Amino acid sequence: MREIPMPEMIDERTTEVSGIAADPTVGSMTSPAARLLPALDDDSREFWTAGASGVLRLPFCASCVRWNFPPSLRCQSCEGTAEYRTLSGKGRVFTYTVNHHPFNPEVPVPYLIAIVELVEQDGLRFTTNVVNCSPENIAIGMGVRVLFEKQGDVFVPIFEPDSED
């Protein structure tokens, strides 16, 4: 089973991790726990590295007007060519779980694992962490916005409650 850590406080839409926890329920590590990182290839590289600029990007097929996730430059619907475009970075919690089991001793529990549906397309969902939110305050349908956790050359998209929602 894959371990998904709860990251530390992350500066606004950037990837720099501070040594101060954003939420008192989160531990005080000086850097996020190591994640299992994806292999970067031509299809996925831009998805995993665009966070360096503070944006979430996915391939979009203009022929069938669909976003592709998992990232692929060949459309999963019509097999046409897709190109990367920037998304708003906003979504809603589709479902979630609160993890209380310390799979990794470097990751303070509890932490939130969620499936977030992006606002750009019905069904455009991925598994992520929700940070800067206590387990008591997360809810299905809650508006969230993207942040990025820097792990080497990879910028992992994570989400926090959207104060504008």
N, C-alpha and C positions, 0 to 999 in steps of 0.2 A: 504494500500500500504506500502511496506517495505521501510524504510529509509536506504540509503546507504551513509555513510559519506565519505568525502575526508580526508584521514589521513594526519598527519604531516610528516615532514622529517623522513625517516627511514634509519638507517645506512645500509651500503652495505650488502644485503642478510641476514640481521639479523632482530631481532624483537624489538630492543630498539628504543624507540621514543624519540627524542630530543625536546627541547623547542623552537628550531629555525626552521622556515618554510623553506622547500627546494626550494620553488618557491615563488617569491614575490606576486603572485596572491592568495596564500593560506594564511589563517589566522594564528595567532600565538598562538594556543592552546598549553598547555603543555602536553596534552595527547589526543589521538584520541577520538572522540565521541563514545559513546557506540553503539554497533551493536546488532541486534537480533542474538543471537548465536545459533548454531545447538545443538541438543542433540547428545552426542557422544555415538555411539554403536559399536559393533564389526566390522561392515562393514565400518564405516566412521572414526573411531577414528584415524587411522594412517594418513589419508588424512589431518585431521584438526590439528594434532600435529607434523607432520614431519617438519614443518616450524621452529621448535625450533632448528633443525640442519641445516637450510638454504636450504632444499631440498623440491621439490615438488614430492609427491608420489601418485600413483593411482594403483588400482588393474589391473593386466594384465592377460589375458587368453592365455596361451601357445597353447592350442588346436586350437583356431581359430585366433590367433595372433591379438587380439584386446584389447585396453585399455577400461576400464569400467568407465564411468562417467554418472550419479552420482555414487559414490563409492559403489561397491557391490562385495562381494567375490564369488557370483554366477554370471557367465558370462551372460550378457543380450542377447548375440547372440546365444550361443550354450548350455547354462545352465550348462557348465562345471565349475570347480573350478578355481578361479582366485587368484593370489597372488600379494602382493604389490611389485612394482618396482619403481625405481627413474627415473623421466623424466628430460630432459635437462632444463626445466624451460623457454624455449624460445617459442615464438609464434608470431602471427600476429593479428592485429586488424581486426576482421571480419566486425564489425559495431560498432557504438558508438552513444552516445547522450551527449550533454552538458546540465547538469541540472542547471537551474537558480533559481528554486523555493526553498525557505528556509523551507523545510519540518521539519527540526530539527534546532532550533536556534544555537546549538553548532557546526553545520557544515557550514563552510564558502562556499559561492557560488561564482563563478560557480565551479562545480566539474564534472569529467568525468566518465561516466558509459559506459562500453564496453563489447562486446562479443569478447573474445580472442579465436582463434583457435590455439591449440598447434601444433608444427611442427611434432610431432611423428605420427600423424594420421589425415587424412582428416576427418572432421566432429567432431573432439574432441574439443568441445567448452564449455566455461562457462562464465557466467556473472561475472564481476569484476569491480574494479576501476582502472583507469590509473592515476598515480601520477607523479609528477616531470615533467609535461608536460602542457603547456598552451593550452586552447581550440583552439587557432589559429594554433597550431602546430600538433595536432593529425590528423591522416589520415587513411582511410581504407587501409589495407595492410602494415601499419607501423610495423616494427619489435619491439617486446617488450620482456622483461625478468621479471621473477618473483621476488617479494620481499614479505615479510610477515609482517603483522600487528598483534602484540600480543594483544589479548583480553582475559584476564584470562588464562585459559588452552588451548585456541584455538589460532591458528596462521592462520589468514585469508590471502589467497594468493591474492595479488594485483600485478599490473604490472607497469613498467616504460619503457620509450623508451630504446631500446637496442643500445648503442653507437657503438657496433661492427657490426651492421647491415648496 
